[in-house]
Amino acid sequence: TSSIRPSLINKGKSADSRGSFSEEEYKFVYTTMRTWHQSAHRQDTRETREVLRNYILILANTGVRHGTEALGLKWKNISWFEKDGDRFLSIYVSGKTGGRELIARDNTETYLDRQRAMNADLAEMTFEEVIAAKIDDFVFKNRSGKLVTLFNLARSFKAFLREHDMETGSDGKSRTLYSWRHFYATSGLTKGTSTHIMSKQMGNSTQMLDRFYSKLSPKLNAELHSGRTEDKSKKNRQETEDKPPAPSTVSDQLFDLFAAKQLSEDGLLQAVCGASDYKATEAVSLRAIESFRDG
C-alpha cells in the first residue's frame, strides 16, 4: 500500500540553456568557414567542413534541431508556400516532438542551393527543379555522395571552436551545434517575435521558451519596453506627414491629363516619347503600366 511503499525522489539536474553566439560571432563563423575547409589535410574532412558551413547557416535561420531533424531532412520535405502573392520556403521536419512544418528565413534558399550543387546527382538541375521534383534524397550529403554523420559534424565544429578560441561564450557556457537553435530563438525574440509564434516554429512548448528566455526579454526588447519603439514610430509618421509632396514631373502631369481624358493617347505618346533620343525611365514605365491596368 502507499503507506508502506517507499517514496523515490529523483530531482535530477535542472535543464539549462546552452551557450549561444552573438550576431558578430555568427558572422565571423560563417565568413571564416568559406575557406576553412581548405586547411584540412584529408579529403573527407574537407568535404565535411564544406557541408558544416551550410548546416550551421540552415540551423541558424530555421530553428531546426541539430541531429535527427536536420540530418533526416530530404529534398522532398522542402516546398514553396504562397500567401497573398508572395512565396515562402516551407520545410517539413520530423524528430523529437513529431513532425511539424516551419517557414525558413529567405536567405536559407541560398544555403540549400549550395548543398544541391554539391550533390553530383542534382548538380545539373536548378533549385526550382529539385524542389518541384520532390526528390527522395538527403540534403546534407558531401561531394562524395555520403550523408554526413552527427559525429563528424560535431567533431569538425569542435575543432573550429578550439582553433578560434570560441569553445565557451561570455556567459561561460560551452558551445555546441545545438547552440545555433538557441541563437535562432534569441534572434527571433530580439525582433519582438512572441514565444507563442516561436513555439510553433521550433516545436517547443511556450512554457519551455518562457522558462529559458523570459529572463532575457527585458534586454532583448529594451527599445520596446522603454517606449522608444513607439516614439520612433510616431516620429517617422510625423516626418512623413510633414514632408512636402514630391513635385510632379512633366510626364506625371501628362499622364494625369490623359487619365482625366483631357489628352488623347496619340497626344500623350507624342508628348512623352516624341524625341528621337527618348528612353523610357522606370517612372514613365510604371505610369504606363498603371494606365494599361486601368484599361
C-alpha positions as CSV (number, residue, x, y, z in Angstrom):
1,T,0.0,0.0,0.0
2,S,1.0,3.6,-0.3
3,S,1.7,3.9,3.4
4,I,4.5,1.3,3.3
5,R,5.7,1.9,-0.2
6,P,9.0,4.0,-0.3
7,S,9.0,7.4,-2.0
8,L,11.5,7.5,-4.8
9,I,12.8,11.0,-5.1
10,N,14.8,11.9,-8.2
11,K,15.1,15.7,-8.7
12,G,17.9,15.3,-11.2
13,K,19.8,18.1,-12.7
14,S,17.7,21.1,-13.9
15,A,17.8,21.8,-17.6
16,D,19.7,24.8,-18.7
17,S,20.1,26.7,-21.9
18,R,23.3,26.1,-23.9
19,G,25.9,28.7,-24.8
20,S,24.9,30.9,-27.8
21,F,26.6,33.2,-30.2
22,S,26.3,36.9,-30.7
23,E,25.4,38.4,-34.2
24,E,29.1,39.4,-34.6
25,E,30.3,35.9,-33.8
26,Y,27.7,34.4,-36.1
27,K,29.1,36.5,-39.0
28,F,32.7,35.6,-38.1
29,V,31.8,31.8,-38.1
30,Y,30.1,31.7,-41.5
31,T,32.6,34.0,-43.2
32,T,35.6,32.2,-41.8
33,M,34.1,28.9,-42.9
34,R,34.1,30.0,-46.5
35,T,37.7,28.9,-46.8
36,W,38.3,26.9,-43.5
37,H,37.7,23.6,-45.2
38,Q,40.8,24.2,-47.4
39,S,43.1,23.8,-44.5
40,A,42.1,20.2,-43.8
41,H,44.6,17.6,-44.9
42,R,42.1,14.8,-45.6
43,Q,39.6,14.8,-48.4
44,D,36.7,13.5,-46.2
45,T,37.4,16.2,-43.6
46,R,37.4,18.9,-46.2
47,E,34.0,17.6,-47.5
48,T,32.5,17.5,-44.0
49,R,33.7,21.1,-43.3
50,E,32.1,22.3,-46.6
51,V,28.7,20.8,-45.5
52,L,29.2,22.1,-42.0
53,R,29.1,25.7,-43.2
54,N,25.7,25.3,-44.9
55,Y,24.5,23.1,-42.0
56,I,25.2,25.9,-39.5
57,L,23.6,28.6,-41.6
58,I,20.5,26.5,-42.1
59,L,20.2,25.7,-38.3
60,A,20.6,29.4,-37.5
61,N,17.9,30.5,-40.0
62,T,15.3,27.9,-39.4
63,G,15.4,26.8,-35.8
64,V,15.6,23.1,-36.9
65,R,17.0,20.8,-34.2
66,H,20.6,19.7,-34.8
67,G,20.8,15.9,-35.3
68,T,17.8,13.8,-36.2
69,E,15.6,16.7,-37.5
70,A,18.3,18.3,-39.6
71,L,20.1,15.2,-40.9
72,G,16.8,13.5,-41.7
73,L,15.8,16.4,-44.0
74,K,15.2,15.4,-47.6
75,W,14.6,17.5,-50.7
76,K,11.0,16.2,-50.9
77,N,10.4,17.9,-47.5
78,I,11.1,21.3,-48.9
79,S,8.4,23.3,-50.8
80,W,7.2,26.7,-51.7
81,F,4.2,28.1,-49.7
82,E,2.3,31.0,-51.3
83,K,0.4,33.7,-49.5
84,D,-1.1,37.0,-50.8
85,G,1.1,36.8,-53.9
86,D,4.3,36.1,-52.0
87,R,6.0,32.8,-51.6
88,F,7.9,31.4,-48.6
89,L,10.2,28.4,-48.2
90,S,8.4,25.7,-46.2
91,I,10.3,22.9,-44.6
92,Y,8.8,19.8,-43.0
93,V,10.9,18.1,-40.3
94,S,10.3,15.1,-38.1
95,G,12.1,14.5,-34.8
96,K,11.9,14.7,-31.1
97,T,8.3,16.1,-30.9
98,G,6.9,14.5,-34.1
99,G,6.5,16.2,-37.4
100,R,6.0,19.9,-38.0
101,E,6.2,22.5,-40.8
102,L,8.2,25.6,-40.5
103,I,9.0,28.7,-42.6
104,A,12.7,29.3,-43.2
105,R,14.2,32.8,-43.5
106,D,14.5,33.9,-47.1
107,N,18.3,33.5,-47.3
108,T,18.0,29.8,-46.5
109,E,17.4,29.2,-50.2
110,T,21.0,30.2,-51.0
111,Y,22.4,27.7,-48.4
112,L,20.2,24.9,-49.7
113,D,21.1,25.6,-53.2
114,R,24.8,25.3,-52.3
115,Q,24.0,21.9,-50.9
116,R,22.2,20.9,-54.1
117,A,25.3,21.9,-56.1
118,M,27.5,19.5,-54.0
119,N,25.3,16.6,-54.9
120,A,26.5,15.1,-58.2
121,D,23.1,13.7,-59.0
122,L,21.5,17.2,-58.6
123,A,24.3,19.4,-59.9
124,E,22.7,19.7,-63.4
125,M,19.3,20.7,-62.0
126,T,18.2,24.1,-60.7
127,F,17.0,24.6,-57.2
128,E,13.5,25.1,-58.5
129,E,13.6,21.8,-60.5
130,V,14.8,19.9,-57.4
131,I,12.0,21.2,-55.2
132,A,9.4,20.6,-57.9
133,A,10.6,17.0,-58.5
134,K,10.2,16.1,-54.8
135,I,13.4,14.1,-54.9
136,D,13.7,11.5,-52.2
137,D,17.3,12.2,-51.3
138,F,19.0,13.6,-48.2
139,V,20.0,17.3,-48.2
140,F,23.2,17.1,-46.1
141,K,25.3,14.9,-48.4
142,N,29.0,15.7,-49.1
143,R,30.7,15.8,-52.5
144,S,31.4,12.0,-52.3
145,G,27.6,11.4,-52.1
146,K,27.6,10.3,-48.5
147,L,25.3,11.6,-45.8
148,V,27.4,13.4,-43.2
149,T,27.4,11.9,-39.8
150,L,26.4,13.5,-36.5
151,F,29.8,12.6,-35.1
152,N,31.9,14.1,-37.9
153,L,29.9,17.4,-37.9
154,A,30.3,17.7,-34.1
155,R,34.0,16.9,-34.3
156,S,34.6,19.4,-37.1
157,F,32.7,22.1,-35.3
158,K,34.5,21.5,-32.0
159,A,37.8,21.7,-33.9
160,F,36.7,25.1,-35.4
161,L,35.7,26.5,-32.0
162,R,39.0,25.3,-30.4
163,E,41.1,26.7,-33.3
164,H,39.4,30.2,-32.9
165,D,39.2,30.2,-29.1
166,M,35.3,30.1,-29.2
167,E,34.5,27.0,-27.2
168,T,32.8,29.0,-24.4
169,G,30.7,32.1,-24.6
170,S,30.9,35.3,-22.5
171,D,28.4,33.6,-20.1
172,G,30.9,30.7,-19.5
173,K,28.7,28.1,-21.1
174,S,30.1,25.5,-23.6
175,R,29.0,25.9,-27.2
176,T,27.9,23.0,-29.4
177,L,25.9,22.7,-32.7
178,Y,22.8,22.8,-30.5
179,S,23.8,26.4,-29.7
180,W,22.5,27.5,-33.1
181,R,19.0,26.7,-32.1
182,H,19.4,28.9,-29.0
183,F,20.8,31.6,-31.3
184,Y,17.8,31.3,-33.6
185,A,15.4,31.7,-30.6
186,T,17.3,34.6,-29.2
187,S,17.4,36.3,-32.6
188,G,13.7,35.9,-33.1
189,L,12.8,37.2,-29.6
190,T,15.1,40.2,-30.1
191,K,13.0,41.1,-33.1
192,G,9.9,41.0,-30.9
193,T,8.5,37.7,-32.0
194,S,6.3,36.2,-29.3
195,T,7.1,32.9,-27.6
196,H,3.8,31.5,-28.9
197,I,4.8,32.1,-32.5
198,M,8.3,30.8,-31.8
199,S,7.0,27.6,-30.2
200,K,5.1,26.7,-33.4
201,Q,8.2,27.3,-35.5
202,M,10.6,25.5,-33.2
203,G,8.4,22.6,-31.9
204,N,8.7,23.6,-28.3
205,S,6.1,24.5,-25.7
206,T,5.6,28.1,-24.8
207,Q,6.3,27.2,-21.2
208,M,9.8,25.9,-22.1
209,L,10.6,29.0,-24.1
210,D,9.3,31.3,-21.3
211,R,11.3,29.3,-18.9
212,F,14.6,29.7,-20.8
213,Y,14.1,33.1,-22.4
214,S,11.7,35.2,-20.3
215,K,14.6,36.4,-18.2
216,L,16.2,37.7,-21.3
217,S,13.1,39.5,-22.6
218,P,13.8,42.9,-21.0
219,K,17.2,43.2,-22.5
220,L,16.3,41.7,-25.8
221,N,13.4,44.1,-26.3
222,A,14.9,47.1,-24.5
223,E,13.6,49.6,-27.0
224,L,10.1,48.1,-26.8
225,H,10.0,48.2,-23.0
226,S,11.4,51.7,-22.8
227,G,8.8,53.1,-25.2
228,R,11.4,54.1,-27.8
229,T,9.9,51.8,-30.5
230,E,6.6,53.7,-30.2
231,D,8.4,57.1,-30.1
232,K,10.3,56.2,-33.3
233,S,7.1,55.1,-34.9
234,K,5.4,58.4,-34.0
235,K,8.5,60.4,-35.2
236,N,8.6,58.6,-38.5
237,R,4.9,59.0,-39.0
238,Q,5.1,62.7,-38.2
239,E,8.1,63.2,-40.5
240,T,6.1,61.5,-43.3
241,E,3.1,63.8,-42.7
242,D,5.3,66.9,-42.5
243,K,7.2,66.0,-45.6
244,P,6.1,68.1,-48.6
245,P,4.7,66.1,-51.5
246,A,7.3,65.3,-54.2
247,P,7.0,67.7,-57.2
248,S,5.3,66.0,-60.1
249,T,7.3,65.6,-63.3
250,V,6.1,66.7,-66.8
251,S,5.4,63.1,-67.6
252,D,3.3,62.7,-64.5
253,Q,1.2,65.8,-65.4
254,L,0.8,64.4,-69.0
255,F,-0.4,61.1,-67.6
256,D,-2.8,62.8,-65.2
257,L,-4.3,64.8,-68.2
258,F,-4.6,61.5,-70.1
259,A,-6.3,59.8,-67.2
260,A,-8.7,62.8,-66.9
261,K,-9.5,62.4,-70.7
262,Q,-8.1,65.9,-71.4
263,L,-5.4,64.4,-73.6
264,S,-5.6,61.8,-76.3
265,E,-3.5,58.7,-76.4
266,D,-1.7,59.9,-79.5
267,G,-1.1,63.3,-77.8
268,L,0.3,61.5,-74.8
269,L,2.7,59.4,-76.8
270,Q,3.9,62.3,-78.9
271,A,4.4,64.5,-75.8
272,V,6.2,61.8,-73.7
273,C,8.0,59.7,-76.3
274,G,8.3,62.1,-79.3
275,A,12.0,63.0,-79.0
276,S,14.3,60.9,-81.3
277,D,16.7,60.1,-78.4
278,Y,13.8,59.2,-76.0
279,K,14.5,56.4,-73.4
280,A,11.8,55.2,-71.0
281,T,12.5,55.8,-67.4
282,E,11.2,53.5,-64.7
283,A,8.8,56.2,-63.5
284,V,7.3,56.5,-67.0
285,S,7.1,52.7,-67.4
286,L,5.2,52.4,-64.1
287,R,2.7,55.1,-65.2
288,A,2.2,53.3,-68.5
289,I,1.5,50.1,-66.7
290,E,-1.0,51.8,-64.4
291,S,-2.8,53.2,-67.5
292,F,-2.8,49.8,-69.1
293,R,-4.3,48.2,-66.0
294,D,-7.0,50.9,-65.9
295,G,-8.0,49.9,-69.4
